[in-house]
Amino acid sequence: MTKKGILGLVVGSIIFAGCAGTTPSLGKLGKSGNYESAKKAGGYKGIAKDLVKKEKDDLLWYLDAGLILRYAQDFNQSTYFFDKSEVKIKKYDKEILAGKFFANVGSVLTNDTFMDYRPKIYEGIMVNTYKGMDFMSRLDRANARIEFNRALERQRRAKEFFAKEISQEKKKIEEENKKKAQKKKVDSRKVSKSANNKKTKWVIEKKYSNLFAFKPYPDFINPFTSYMSGLFFISVGDYAKATDILKETYGMIKGNEPAASYVKEDLKYAMKAASSLGKATSKHYAWIVFADGEGPKKVEMRFDIPLFLITKKAYYTGIALPSFKENPSAFKYLSVKNGSRAVFTKQVASMDKVVKTEFKKRFPTIMTRAIVRTVTQTMIQYQLRKKGGLIGGILGAVYQGVMNRADTRQWRMLPKDFQIARIELKEPRISLFDPTHKKLMELKLDTRKNHIVFVRIPEKNAEVIYNEVSF
């Protein structure tokens, strides 16, 4: 390769790297500096007006749009965008289940940001969960039942699906490695040996020890999806099914989440109703479902040091891997008051934990792919130096440094956690307060009915979004 050709390769890579990994995501409305401008446009409702005109054929865009429309209380359009999301997720699922290799697992000459975004299992589960909640808000119980059943089914088959997905990805990494090694005259055996170097992996894994220092939920199970499904089946009077689901929910969070005691009380409520011909009690309640804060932010972690010795004549050896940074809660809890009585919301599920649990399972494959890429690119860098001298070596190092990027794409608008509470309705008005006793909202409810109140607060100073469903 000529020096001119080497320079063209590097310049081209810089241009592509500048746009690789960017997605037409809608971003977050809750962040300081972002929220004020959003509020001037009418908050979520103001932003939502333009969404149908700017539809983009992109999974992450559809996911964000679905939530924005939900918060704007346009449940029809919210379901529309979640339907669009599910079409893409189902297409991906079918390819995996059919045993097809990915069309582009990621070139070892570029990075993961050049691949099509692949849906995570928790995202598919949450799509069906939110669709179920949308249909509840639209008073469409039949379709809500379908969506909650789909969400539960996704959880049940997630472990088997994941095993197939990872198995195919490992095969593709090996295939890609051999193909590129042959094309670029790189020793694939040396690449494989370096990629499986225990010392290298140990150094990387040590950096992630704090990130993975948490008690995980069972494989691919989101306690919120399970709880919300149980609450839905209470609302439609299917107490037997609600009992089964809430038993599972209680079992998975007992000793792990503070709301376990609340789930236990709801379980007793469903069991009593199931054994008394559908009437749990003459009392009526309001269930509060609080989506708090913003989920973890995916960030890049760089290892710009020689983690393993490939050749002393390379100028740069580095690895970029994704990690997560947690966002603060909007509020650690809310107090719910009805007359002289008050209860406090408690966490039933942490989306931080759900996201990081799946990431932890995917991490060995992500790490292997990054090491394979780094080893291959470093070997190519050495070859460029041999052919192009000092300039070739430097430009090869620049190319590798530019391409050393982690894939930080994600569904950004999910909450940090879900909190729940239940209060008996003795008076029509209920009020919600933050921990400083500041009143956040008040609404009037029919004391002759039960109610579910969905509340969303992305950060302390953000608009309180809520809607109510009665049964």
Phi and psi in degrees as a GROMACS rama.xvg file:
@    title "Ramachandran Plot"
@    xaxis  label "Phi"
@    yaxis  label "Psi"
@TYPE xy
-74.3807  162.609  THR-2
-61.5866  -35.9533  LYS-3
-64.8799  -39.3845  LYS-4
-67.4056  -38.6552  GLY-5
-62.5056  -45.0766  ILE-6
-61.582  -41.1826  LEU-7
-62.2568  -39.7501  GLY-8
-61.3971  -45.567  LEU-9
-68.2213  -46  VAL-10
-60.2432  -42.4459  VAL-11
-62.4031  -39.4805  GLY-12
-65.9918  -36.8396  SER-13
-64.6446  -41.1428  ILE-14
-63.3111  -47.6242  ILE-15
-66.1354  -39.2406  PHE-16
-64.0173  -27.7718  ALA-17
-67.0728  -26.6218  GLY-18
-110.824  -14.6571  CYS-19
-65.3962  140.035  ALA-20
88.4433  -14.4468  GLY-21
-79.1547  137.742  THR-22
-126.452  154.662  THR-23
-75.368  48.5302  PRO-24
-71.9477  153.317  SER-25
-84.243  -6.4486  LEU-26
74.304  -171.333  GLY-27
-111.243  136.96  LYS-28
-89.0091  -19.6623  LEU-29
-81.3726  -17.7108  GLY-30
-69.4309  144.728  LYS-31
-56.807  136.102  SER-32
92.2124  -31.2006  GLY-33
-93.449  -39.5252  ASN-34
-67.7301  -36.9873  TYR-35
-61.6085  -43.9951  GLU-36
-67.3886  -35.3926  SER-37
-65.9525  -38.9381  ALA-38
-64.5162  -37.4394  LYS-39
-64.431  -28.3888  LYS-40
-87.3173  6.6049  ALA-41
97.4295  22.8194  GLY-42
63.5943  -149.916  GLY-43
-60.2187  -37.6092  TYR-44
-66.507  -35.3149  LYS-45
-68.4105  -43.1934  GLY-46
-65.4631  -39.438  ILE-47
-62.28  -28.6119  ALA-48
-59.2546  -32.2407  LYS-49
-92.7055  -10.3906  ASP-50
-62.5125  -44.1691  LEU-51
-64.3351  -22.8196  VAL-52
-84.4817  -17.5634  LYS-53
-117.697  26.1299  LYS-54
-57.5232  133.001  GLU-55
-124.304  137.814  LYS-56
-78.0246  74.6022  ASP-57
-147.88  131.966  ASP-58
-59.1828  -48.7425  LEU-59
-64.0326  -35.7665  LEU-60
-63.3063  -45.2541  TRP-61
-61.5493  -40.6752  TYR-62
-63.0798  -48.3649  LEU-63
-63.3346  -42.504  ASP-64
-62.2832  -40.0847  ALA-65
-58.5453  -41.9749  GLY-66
-72.4894  -40.8044  LEU-67
-59.8424  -44.0381  ILE-68
-66.7953  -33.2491  LEU-69
-64.4011  -45.606  ARG-70
-67.5594  -26.7908  TYR-71
-80.7308  -2.48421  ALA-72
64.3756  28.1014  GLN-73
-99.9945  80.2491  ASP-74
-70.3542  -27.9951  PHE-75
-64.5924  -48.6201  ASN-76
-70.4344  -33.1862  GLN-77
-59.6189  -47.3017  SER-78
-62.7293  -37.418  THR-79
-57.9956  -46.945  TYR-80
-72.5031  -34.8623  PHE-81
-66.7532  -34.5665  PHE-82
-60.5779  -42.6661  ASP-83
-61.0163  -41.7004  LYS-84
-60.8502  -44.9697  SER-85
-66.7461  -32.0716  GLU-86
-59.1871  -45.0104  VAL-87
-68.7788  -39.0424  LYS-88
-66.0969  -42.3349  ILE-89
-64.9712  -36.5349  LYS-90
-61.9182  -43.1925  LYS-91
-64.5493  -44.0908  TYR-92
-58.3808  -43.4293  ASP-93
-63.4697  -38.3661  LYS-94
-64.4793  -40.3394  GLU-95
-67.387  -48.2937  ILE-96
-66.3159  -25.9379  LEU-97
-82.3441  -3.89936  ALA-98
78.7122  23.2607  GLY-99
-85.8718  140.559  LYS-100
-70.8512  155.754  PHE-101
-67.4161  143.85  PHE-102
-65.0265  -30.4481  ALA-103
-153.592  88.9522  ASN-104
-70.7103  -20.6016  VAL-105
129.598  120.869  GLY-106
-68.4209  137.798  SER-107
-70.6547  -6.29089  VAL-108
-93.7034  -8.24956  LEU-109
-122.682  -122.228  THR-110
-160.588  177.203  ASN-111
-64.3608  -21.1081  ASP-112
-69.8225  -12.4489  THR-113
-85.1217  -9.03546  PHE-114
-82.4628  157.263  MET-115
-64.101  144.328  ASP-116
-67.4514  129.405  TYR-117
-103.81  126.86  ARG-118
-63.1704  143.995  PRO-119
-89.6295  156.196  LYS-120
-62.0808  -41.9164  ILE-121
-63.8268  -28.9897  TYR-122
-68.313  -43.2171  GLU-123
-62.2145  -40.2197  GLY-124
-63.2009  -43.3722  ILE-125
-70.4247  -30.4897  MET-126
-59.8491  -48.8789  VAL-127
-66.8154  -34.2628  ASN-128
-64.372  -47.4866  THR-129
-66.5563  -35.8822  TYR-130
-63.7926  -39.7642  LYS-131
-59.9858  -42.8234  GLY-132
-66.6873  -37.3749  MET-133
-59.8507  -47.595  ASP-134
-65.6172  -34.3732  PHE-135
-59.8181  -45.2144  MET-136
-66.308  -26.2779  SER-137
-89.1955  2.89192  ARG-138
61.9008  28.8608  LEU-139
-103.566  84.3201  ASP-140
-69.2353  -33.7411  ARG-141
-62.6168  -47.7923  ALA-142
-73.7944  -30.6022  ASN-143
-61.8349  -41.5229  ALA-144
-59.428  -44.2378  ARG-145
-59.3324  -45.0533  ILE-146
-69.5817  -40.8242  GLU-147
-66.8636  -37.0735  PHE-148
-63.6157  -38.9908  ASN-149
-64.1897  -42.1673  ARG-150
-61.5746  -43.8347  ALA-151
-65.4688  -37.9745  LEU-152
-66.7973  -38.577  GLU-153
-59.6337  -40.965  ARG-154
-65.6025  -39.4478  GLN-155
-66.3355  -37.6013  ARG-156
-99.173  5.92503  ARG-157
-63.4019  -42.2883  ALA-158
-62.0228  -45.5785  LYS-159
-65.8007  -42.3378  GLU-160
-61.4045  -44.838  PHE-161
-61.2977  -41.3846  PHE-162
-59.5904  -41.7164  ALA-163
-67.0456  -41.5368  LYS-164
-62.2905  -47.6589  GLU-165
-68.0219  -37.7775  ILE-166
-60.3929  -45.0373  SER-167
-66.1431  -37.7071  GLN-168
-66.8939  -39.8964  GLU-169
-61.3588  -42.487  LYS-170
-62.8079  -39.8628  LYS-171
-68.5044  -36.9971  LYS-172
-60.9284  -44.8594  ILE-173
-62.6301  -44.3773  GLU-174
-62.8586  -44.3887  GLU-175
-63.8869  -41.5628  GLU-176
-60.2678  -48.7635  ASN-177
-63.18  -41.4638  LYS-178
-63.8773  -48.595  LYS-179
-70.9457  -36.1909  LYS-180
-62.5713  -41.3795  ALA-181
-67.2548  -42.4392  GLN-182
-66.9552  -40.0924  LYS-183
-98.67  8.18116  LYS-184
56.7304  47.4446  LYS-185
-107.647  142.548  VAL-186
-73.281  104.235  ASP-187
-65.6787  -27.8018  SER-188
-67.5131  -38.4512  ARG-189
-68.6348  -36.7845  LYS-190
-61.5895  -48.2875  VAL-191
-62.768  -41.7789  SER-192
-62.4006  -45.2384  LYS-193
-66.9621  -37.4899  SER-194
-66.0335  -26.2325  ALA-195
-102.685  14.4923  ASN-196
-65.657  116.76  ASN-197
-63.7066  -35.9742  LYS-198
-65.0755  -42.6734  LYS-199
-61.0504  -48.2267  THR-200
-63.5063  -36.6623  LYS-201
-63.6979  -42.2897  TRP-202
-60.8937  -43.1369  VAL-203
-68.5959  -47.8289  ILE-204
-61.5028  -32.7957  GLU-205
-61.9391  -35.9539  LYS-206
-65.0267  -22.5298  LYS-207
-101.175  4.33498  TYR-208
-61.1905  -39.9416  SER-209
-70.2626  -36.2328  ASN-210
-63.2869  -34.5534  LEU-211
-96.6272  10.0669  PHE-212
-86.1191  72.6175  ALA-213
-152.838  158.805  PHE-214
-86.1323  111.291  LYS-215
-76.0862  160.122  PRO-216
-77.8636  167.203  TYR-217
-56.28  157.6  PRO-218
-45.8408  113.67  ASP-219
60.2154  23.305  PHE-220
-99.4216  130.228  ILE-221
-106.775  109.475  ASN-222
-56.4534  -29.1685  PRO-223
-65.6466  -44.0564  PHE-224
-58.7458  -44.1728  THR-225
-64.3795  -46.3958  SER-226
-63.4883  -46.4482  TYR-227
-62.1956  -36.0939  MET-228
-64.325  -44.309  SER-229
-61.0795  -41.6414  GLY-230
-65.9965  -37.8254  LEU-231
-61.1992  -46.3591  PHE-232
-67.815  -25.9383  PHE-233
-64.5306  -43.5366  ILE-234
-65.18  -25.7243  SER-235
-101.856  6.61839  VAL-236
79.0675  13.7394  GLY-237
-92.2131  74.2669  ASP-238
-71.7983  -28.3264  TYR-239
-64.5709  -46.8525  ALA-240
-68.5646  -39.2026  LYS-241
-59.6484  -40.095  ALA-242
-60.7439  -47.5612  THR-243
-60.7702  -44.6365  ASP-244
-69.2211  -42.4557  ILE-245
-69.5222  -29.7187  LEU-246
-61.3828  -45.0578  LYS-247
-64.6135  -41.6795  GLU-248
-62.5027  -46.3451  THR-249
-62.4101  -41.3078  TYR-250
-62.0524  -36.824  GLY-251
-80.648  -21.6406  MET-252
-112.211  -3.77408  ILE-253
-58.8564  124.701  LYS-254
78.6478  2.73017  GLY-255
-123.927  -28.8622  ASN-256
-132.646  140.364  GLU-257
-63.4739  -23.902  PRO-258
-80.8677  4.72363  ALA-259
-56.8808  -37.2848  ALA-260
-65.4984  -35.551  SER-261
-68.6688  -41.6888  TYR-262
-63.2761  -36.5753  VAL-263
-62.4834  -40.24  LYS-264
-67.4972  -39.6776  GLU-265
-65.6389  -35.5274  ASP-266
-62.9105  -44.8424  LEU-267
-60.8857  -40.2303  LYS-268
-60.1267  -46.9732  TYR-269
-67.2566  -40.0197  ALA-270
-64.616  -41.0695  MET-271
-64.6426  -42.2741  LYS-272
-66.3986  -37.5235  ALA-273
-66.3018  -29.6761  ALA-274
-96.4239  -1.28542  SER-275
-125.511  37.3419  SER-276
56.7775  42.4599  LEU-277
87.6113  8.35368  GLY-278
-123.867  104.804  LYS-279
-75.5065  -39.9863  ALA-280
-169.967  160.399  THR-281
-84.1484  -7.75666  SER-282
-78.6048  158.673  LYS-283
-125.935  148.749  HIS-284
-131.845  161.194  TYR-285
-118.399  124.563  ALA-286
-96.3416  129.985  TRP-287
-104.298  126.369  ILE-288
-118.332  106.453  VAL-289
-107.366  115.413  PHE-290
-90.9826  110.088  ALA-291
-104.365  135.256  ASP-292
64.565  -159.685  GLY-293
-127.313  141.532  GLU-294
-65.081  175.959  GLY-295
-65.3158  143.898  PRO-296
-92.2592  128.506  LYS-297
-78.8488  126.102  LYS-298
-128.231  168.033  VAL-299
-97.5633  135.476  GLU-300
-116.714  121.544  MET-301
-104.93  142.126  ARG-302
-117.911  78.9948  PHE-303
-89.0388  48.2217  ASP-304
-137.436  156.721  ILE-305
-68.1432  100.95  PRO-306
-79.5017  -21.2381  LEU-307
-152.114  153.088  PHE-308
-90.5487  111.657  LEU-309
-101.091  -51.6001  ILE-310
-158.052  142.12  THR-311
-73.7936  -10.0797  LYS-312
-98.8566  13.1332  LYS-313
-96.2732  142.019  ALA-314
-84.9157  -23.9143  TYR-315
-147.95  132.281  TYR-316
-138.15  119.672  THR-317
-154.452  159.483  GLY-318
-129.213  137.907  ILE-319
-117.163  126.428  ALA-320
-130.763  151.15  LEU-321
-77.8405  149.142  PRO-322
-143.634  -171.995  SER-323
-133.366  144.213  PHE-324
-120.668  123.429  LYS-325
-77.7497  142.402  GLU-326
-92.5992  155.389  ASN-327
-71.8882  158.382  PRO-328
-69.5118  153.168  SER-329
-69.7554  -51.9114  ALA-330
-145.707  135.809  PHE-331
-63.238  -27.2034  LYS-332
-164.529  163.656  TYR-333
-120.153  147.152  LEU-334
-99.8929  135.021  SER-335
-113.572  121.457  VAL-336
-119.677  138.975  LYS-337
-137.367  103.832  ASN-338
67.2361  -127.59  GLY-339
-91.1466  -4.3575  SER-340
-95.2206  149.037  ARG-341
-145.315  144.195  ALA-342
-131.722  165.958  VAL-343
-122.241  140.295  PHE-344
-70.4448  146.657  THR-345
-132.861  150.422  LYS-346
-70.4987  125.775  GLN-347
-101.948  -25.1964  VAL-348
-157.122  139.962  ALA-349
-105.481  117.206  SER-350
-69.5373  -28.4646  MET-351
-53.8228  -46.2589  ASP-352
-71.5763  -38.9537  LYS-353
-60.7586  -47.5501  VAL-354
-64.728  -46.2243  VAL-355
-72.5903  -28.8392  LYS-356
-62.5276  -45.5671  THR-357
-69.5036  -39.0557  GLU-358
-60.0841  -40.8241  PHE-359
-59.5472  -38.5613  LYS-360
-70.537  -32.5947  LYS-361
-84.1794  -17.7575  ARG-362
-58.3179  -43.504  PHE-363
-54.8048  -39.4898  PRO-364
-71.8104  -41.0185  THR-365
-60.0572  -44.6731  ILE-366
-64.7103  -45.7582  MET-367
-59.6252  -44.6696  THR-368
-62.451  -39.4855  ARG-369
-67.3236  -40.4218  ALA-370
-66.5837  -43.8475  ILE-371
-57.3161  -44.7782  VAL-372
-63.3193  -45.1429  ARG-373
-64.6288  -43.9298  THR-374
-61.808  -46.2719  VAL-375
-61.5471  -46.4678  THR-376
-66.5431  -34.0869  GLN-377
-67.7858  -39.4777  THR-378
-64.4571  -39.605  MET-379
-65.1979  -39.183  ILE-380
-58.4947  -42.0641  GLN-381
-64.4466  -40.5093  TYR-382
-64.4028  -39.1717  GLN-383
-62.6376  -35.8308  LEU-384
-68.2742  -39.2372  ARG-385
-63.9206  -39.8538  LYS-386
-83.6746  -36.673  LYS-387
-109.75  4.32753  GLY-388
69.4907  -151.21  GLY-389
-58.8944  -44.7342  LEU-390
-62.7422  -44.6845  ILE-391
-60.7521  -41.5641  GLY-392
-65.4314  -42.2926  GLY-393
-66.9588  -44.7889  ILE-394
-64.896  -35.5648  LEU-395
-63.3194  -38.9599  GLY-396
-67.3684  -39.0419  ALA-397
-62.5941  -45.6774  VAL-398
-56.7996  -46.8115  TYR-399
-66.2435  -38.9975  GLN-400
-63.8183  -40.141  GLY-401
-66.749  -40.905  VAL-402
-78.9323  -8.17273  MET-403
-79.3856  78.2267  ASN-404
-132.477  143.767  ARG-405
-95.9323  153.024  ALA-406
-84.9576  109.975  ASP-407
-110.197  18.6892  THR-408
-70.2161  144.006  ARG-409
-167.945  167.956  GLN-410
-79.5674  102.634  TRP-411
-83.2545  -17.2995  ARG-412
-94.876  9.01188  MET-413
-70.8298  151.827  LEU-414
-75.2472  167.668  PRO-415
-72.3334  -42.7336  LYS-416
-157.463  168.307  ASP-417
-116.891  132.454  PHE-418
-120.36  151.724  GLN-419
-135.644  159.121  ILE-420
-161.167  159.717  ALA-421
-138.439  134.167  ARG-422
-134.027  139.286  ILE-423
-71.9287  137.408  GLU-424
-91.7828  100.48  LEU-425
-100.93  -19.258  LYS-426
-133.929  156.978  GLU-427
-66.0074  -32.4608  PRO-428
-95.9198  133.971  ARG-429
-120.683  147.078  ILE-430
-128.116  145.956  SER-431
-114.345  134.125  LEU-432
-125.76  149.795  PHE-433
-83.9678  176.147  ASP-434
-61.9955  -17.07  PRO-435
-90.6452  6.29762  THR-436
76.2756  14.4111  HIS-437
-77.7661  129.618  LYS-438
-73.151  128.665  LYS-439
-99.0893  -34.6921  LEU-440
-166.822  160.573  MET-441
-145.305  139.457  GLU-442
-144.339  155.893  LEU-443
-102.032  130.026  LYS-444
-122.573  155.543  LEU-445
-80.4335  115.841  ASP-446
-71.9369  -4.70711  THR-447
-92.2476  -0.553721  ARG-448
-130.117  165.419  LYS-449
-91.7317  155.893  ASN-450
-141.816  147.605  HIS-451
-117.6  124.796  ILE-452
-112.866  115.149  VAL-453
-90.2903  126.617  PHE-454
-125.519  134.973  VAL-455
-129.308  123.174  ARG-456
-135.072  106.25  ILE-457
-74.6173  -29.3817  PRO-458
-158.409  168.781  GLU-459
-54.1376  -42.7383  LYS-460
-95.6893  9.51157  ASN-461
-82.6933  162.233  ALA-462
-64.1289  137.563  GLU-463
-84.2716  118.11  VAL-464
-102.147  132.282  ILE-465
-153.895  154.704  TYR-466
-148.061  160.184  ASN-467
-128.239  142.976  GLU-468
-127.153  132.21  VAL-469
-112.526  154.506  SER-470
